[in-house]
Amino acid sequence: MKKTLLTAALAAATLAGTQVASAARDYITVVGSSTVYPFATVVAERFGKGTNFKTPNVESTGSGGGLKLFCNGVGQEHPDVTNASRRIKASEVDRCAKNGVNDIVEVLIGYDGIVLANSKKSEQITLSRRDIFLALAKDVPNPNGKEELVPNPYKTWKDVNPALPATKIEVLGPPPTSGTRDAFAELALEGGCKSFGWIKDIKSQSKKAKKAGDKKLSKSLKKKYKGICHTVREDGPYVEAGENDNLIVQKLNANPAALGVFGFSFLDQNADKVQGSLIDGQEPTFDSIADGSYPVSRPLYFYVKKAHIGVTPGITEYLAEFTSEKAFGPEGYLTEKGMIPLGDAKRAQVAADVKGLKNLSL
Amino acid sequence: MSSNTQSSNKPSTIDLVNKNLAKRYRAEKRFRGYGIASILFGLICLVFLFTDIIGKGYTAFVQNYIQLEVQLDADTLGISDINDPNQVAMANYMGVIKRSLRERFPEVTGRRDKRKLYALVSNGSGFDLRKQMEADPEILGTTQSLWFMADDDVDTYIKSYSKDGKVFTGRTDEMQQGWIASLIEADQVESRFNTVFFQNGDSREPEQAGIRGAIMGSLFTMLVTLLLSFPIGVAAAVYLEEYAPKNKWTDLIEVNINNLAAVPSIIFGLLGVAIFIGMFGMPRSLPLVGGMVLTLMTLPTIIISSRAAIKAVPPSIREAALGIGASKMQMILHHVLPLAMPGMLTGAIIGLAQALGETAPLLMIGMVAFIVDVPGGVTDPATVLPVQIFLWSDSPERAFVERTSAAIMVLLGFLIVMNALAVWLRKRLERRW
């Protein structure tokens, strides 16, 4: 009896397995950035309810992880769409092409702001990107004005900038695996880093070397520049608080002296608990991010495999739903979820490109 | 004689014992105290955990509804032929709901204010109305007083409003709060048991999000795990206990099984993604694949506990069966397995309970995903309960905080039921010799 049960179970499993492998997938699979995830899921849900197609599956794998899965090949076991909170890199396009993924449609959907926020129990803080860089970089220019780097000596905000309060520097933020962290380093830290002329010179020297044909020198200079500008200090003031932005909000509430780094949508939802700090004189609001005056914001994209259009049902309709005015327009339902919409002209262009399924060109 | 004089000089044993007695009693008491302190520590942690989860989560089991007088006229809905299912499906339900909101608050003018007004009810209300229309086409052309789900921001606001003096306004503004107050005054707000939470799949709108998709996903995944791991585990255990010769190879197998039981579960996920998805080309996010991955994970547990159960069957029973002429297979099937069954079942249930709470291996095979449709079989994409908890805890919307805790309660409920089942089976089927 046991034996027949065993064989039956094994047979059923193999049968089901082969069936699954041979049957075509009739729903769209979406992978990619955790930042785009909240927006892609809303579109997916509306798409599933409003049309006769099945609701797409949306997985949050991170931008890099999503592009890796996306570029693994063409076929129903590979995802149709990947979301990204940065643009696809040339190296990733090459990898895609190597695996037979040649035609890709790129869709820019909007922007996301990254905020530095603290608990409402304490004062709102006004920072410049230079302050942020000096407070959080691993090595900073020598405070005596010499053009050399010293390990970050600053302990309190007042040390960084006399106009700031004399509280200890304590910033809770995402770990290095996070796209938010990458964007924060690129936009906030590098923004402040560039304000030092001699560091900026390293980058222009690298460009010069590239023009002169010295690739090796150019690369090493570029690496040096990135190392200075993107490396976050590890001696305590920057606390890696995990990928969960809700957790950071909770911790800020418990510790009014600390600042936290997270996406704008979390600030929007928790406006009763936390307040965004002013960066370069701009408060993170819906409008200041949309018109580009708030400096720490990044573009959000998704990429579609052209080879799957017509194979997986509903991809063109999903594209149309995502780029419709009622979704990504200034009054659309994505803005309600905290996404910052594109300008009118840009939006019209994106919608037209998507209709024509324009190929990605870097 | 000499011994007597010696004992009078030296303290006798009983004196020594008596002298140390108080100290020993104290040590004994301390020793017991450590145990009690440990248990108390555990209990305090548990109480803290439960009060936190239940305190945050119990509000998720009720949902506020708003009553509206909806005039279902065919013109506004755009239905000219009620028998055409397409027209009924595509009708402008949100339009009539918005109109009834405008009629309820005629003082609201201006585009922005109207948008705020429409945000009082869930944006899934149109779908709800469509369902009612499909169920009862007679209501077309009449005016009905219907209840609609409140939007999540409104729902959170009303809940905090009734709980204590401190009000959480969240994303509602003063204008909306005024409307809500007027609705409450007119008895047009009602809080009901949140059936939606147990009927729907996941949703990005907290008021429409439900746990059913995750429950069904967990159920299908566990079914696959049980169907695969129990027969394979029992067969392996029977062979290793009853047939296998004692040599280097069986020792090696035994060591490996014990090692596998301690391997971090994410490794099994990596194995699953390489074999089932990479080699066999199965799609991601299926309970079938999830069940197979979890089978790999639970097999060692089931084999170890099944072996222990088989070992516990007294040799006299085996010998008696063989003595009256049973074959070895008959002895195993008729005597050893039935007697070992309670132990094996307990092991299987505990293994499954462990698998039920597992997220890490499922991350790799794509079961950590946003899936709206409630799965209807092992080949429909699905998530499982712990994954749903993880996804909701990561969502920005405030109303997901209470739903996260509610989902934890549901998962805990499942675990308690499974463990109770294990205890009951053991009590019921156990035999003593």
Contacts between the chains, C-beta under 8 A, distances in Angstrom:
chain1	res1	chain2	res2	distance
A	1	B	333	7.0
A	2	B	231	6.9
A	2	B	234	6.8
A	2	B	235	7.1
A	2	B	333	6.8
A	2	B	337	7.1
A	5	B	231	5.5
A	6	B	231	4.1
A	6	B	232	7.1
A	6	B	235	5.8
A	9	B	227	4.9
A	9	B	228	6.1
A	9	B	231	5.3
A	10	B	228	8.0
A	12	B	227	7.3
A	13	B	224	7.7
A	13	B	227	7.7
A	13	B	228	6.1
A	13	B	292	7.4
A	16	B	288	5.8
A	16	B	378	6.5
A	16	B	379	6.7
A	17	B	276	7.9
A	17	B	280	6.2
A	17	B	282	6.7
A	17	B	288	7.2
A	19	B	379	7.3
A	20	B	282	5.2
A	20	B	283	6.8
A	20	B	286	6.6
A	20	B	288	6.3
A	20	B	379	5.2
A	21	B	280	5.8
A	21	B	281	5.2
A	21	B	282	5.7
A	23	B	379	7.6
A	25	B	283	5.3
A	27	B	381	6.8
A	29	B	283	7.4
A	29	B	284	6.4
A	29	B	285	7.4
A	29	B	366	7.7
A	31	B	366	7.9
A	34	B	394	7.8
A	37	B	370	7.3
A	38	B	204	7.0
A	38	B	395	6.9
A	38	B	396	6.4
A	40	B	370	7.9
A	41	B	204	5.0
A	41	B	370	4.2
A	42	B	204	4.5
A	44	B	370	6.5
A	44	B	372	7.2
A	45	B	203	5.9
A	45	B	204	5.5
A	45	B	205	7.8
A	45	B	370	7.9
A	45	B	372	5.3
A	48	B	372	5.4
A	48	B	373	6.9
A	49	B	124	7.8
A	49	B	127	6.1
A	49	B	372	7.9
A	54	B	373	6.2
A	55	B	371	7.2
A	55	B	372	4.0
A	55	B	373	5.2
A	57	B	284	7.6
A	57	B	285	5.5
A	57	B	366	7.6
A	57	B	369	4.9
A	57	B	370	6.9
A	57	B	371	5.6
A	57	B	381	5.1
A	58	B	369	6.0
A	58	B	370	4.0
A	59	B	284	7.4
A	59	B	285	7.4
A	59	B	366	5.5
A	59	B	368	6.5
A	59	B	369	4.1
A	59	B	370	7.5
A	60	B	368	7.1
A	60	B	369	7.8
A	60	B	370	7.9
A	60	B	391	8.0
A	60	B	394	8.0
A	75	B	281	7.3
A	76	B	281	7.9
A	76	B	283	6.3
A	77	B	277	6.2
A	77	B	281	4.8
A	77	B	282	6.9
A	77	B	283	5.8
A	77	B	284	7.4
A	79	B	284	7.7
A	243	B	394	7.8
A	244	B	393	6.7
A	244	B	394	5.5
A	245	B	394	7.5
A	245	B	396	7.1
A	246	B	393	6.5
A	246	B	394	6.7
A	246	B	395	7.7
A	246	B	396	7.3
A	246	B	401	7.6
A	263	B	396	7.8
A	265	B	396	4.7
A	266	B	396	4.9
A	268	B	171	7.7
A	268	B	396	7.5
A	269	B	171	7.2
A	269	B	396	4.5
A	269	B	397	6.0
A	269	B	398	5.7
A	270	B	396	8.0
A	270	B	398	7.2
A	271	B	170	7.8
A	271	B	171	7.1
A	272	B	168	6.4
A	272	B	169	6.7
A	272	B	170	6.3
A	331	B	115	7.6
A	333	B	123	7.5
A	337	B	204	7.4
A	337	B	396	7.8
A	338	B	396	6.8
